[in-house]
Amino acid sequence: MIIQSKIHGFICTTAHPEGCFNAVEDQVKFVRSRKPVKGPVNVLVIGASTGYGLASRIVATFGAGAKTIGVFFEREANDKRTASPGWYNSAAFESLAHREGLYAKSLNGDAFSTEMKERAAELIRQDLKQVDLVIYSLASPRRKDPKTGQVYCSTLKPIGKPFEGKTVDAFRGEVKDVLIEPATEEEVANTVAVMGGEDWEMWIDFLAQQHLLAEGVKTVAYSYLGPELTHAIYKHGTIGKAKENLKASADKLTKRLMPLKGEALISVDKAVVTQASAAIPVVPLYIALLYKIMKEKGTHEGCIEQIYRLFIEHLYTSTPLERDADGFIRIDDREMQPDVQARIAAVWPQITTENLEQLADIKGYCDDFYRLFGFNIEGIDYERDVNPQVRIDSIQGVGTP
Ligand code: NAD
């Protein structure tokens, strides 16, 4: 199959296996070029195939030599369609780990279900005995409640009043005005049900009941706060409510993990291009501006640089950097530097379609977006026929150590 990118709105419906492989390998090389991380040992990553979860799995494996079990929900290729990028990433990740004799197994299916929790528990019991780090990095548009069967859909809307602002159609290079009506109470509740902390608590409680959490276990979920400019749609919007709920879950979990001397933490991460962030109005334009300024300052980071810092500066060091007043780990510190935010706030009102390329790194945004799907990767011949059917070692039983 000749695989080219096919973009519709903010999604790409194809992915390139070789491109994804190289993009994962680049992340591995980055981690390998840095000093090793002292821990963790046995890790469960929920949402392990793309974005921040994949970076977490890579840092744990190639930075610390940890054994990882990755859970994700991805699509395999068939005769007509390529696999999803997370499928190819996970195939690449496992093959790179296995090449070095490092343990890595994956489970593909709905992490919100009880069945998936049971499968993960069984695999931990059988192979690892216990885990000392659980990363919770799901980003999903819907969740089926495992107890009631009810399906909740999340929305990305303001709360209380309509939001009027700018956004970008990145691939057309057009800056547009958007008007988003406020969410109903039900939409807020549904978004909290999908992206809040209930499922995270279910995972941790389930693993604790089965004695699969090691003494001193850490569990980390990811959040975003961002500047004033994005507050109406993010921090004070439906997704922000879900993230408040996630924080409440962290506090509850930390109490419940006390007998194990464990801790549930939230890391506030930088805005980066992922499939999840591309779907949020306003955010892609903000990211394009942020990239320009941070690249100029030499402080730009992607998922892998962020998560490496999370591990080395916060989670596995004898002198962790301070948390903020609310107890959050802040690896968005460079994004939130006052001079960066002052420049963004000054440029924001001036941005139009005509000056977009000059004022924002829209090319960098699009490049990163293509890279998520294995496109625009150096050294790949996109005219060449490739086999879209790629195996994940541990799922299809080839070469598993
Ligand atoms: P992403 O879309 O790249 O990754 C989502 C992951 O969740 C994938 O591995 C996917 O397979 C998995 N997933 C989705 N639904 C699933 C299901 N039902 N069962 C099993 N797996 C499922 O997202 P991301 O941007 O890396 O986001 C991860 C976390 O980081 C989220 O909590 C997000 O809010 C947070 N975060 C993201 C940003 C950003 O700019 N992207 C910034 C700060 C925090």
Residues whose N, C-alpha, C, O or C-beta is under 5 A from the ligand:
A	BS01	NAD	G47 A48 S49 T50 G51 Y52 G53 V71 F72 F73 E74 G86 G109 D110 A111 F112 S137 L138 A139 S140 Y222 S223 Y224 D269 K270 A271 V272 T274 Q275 A276 S277
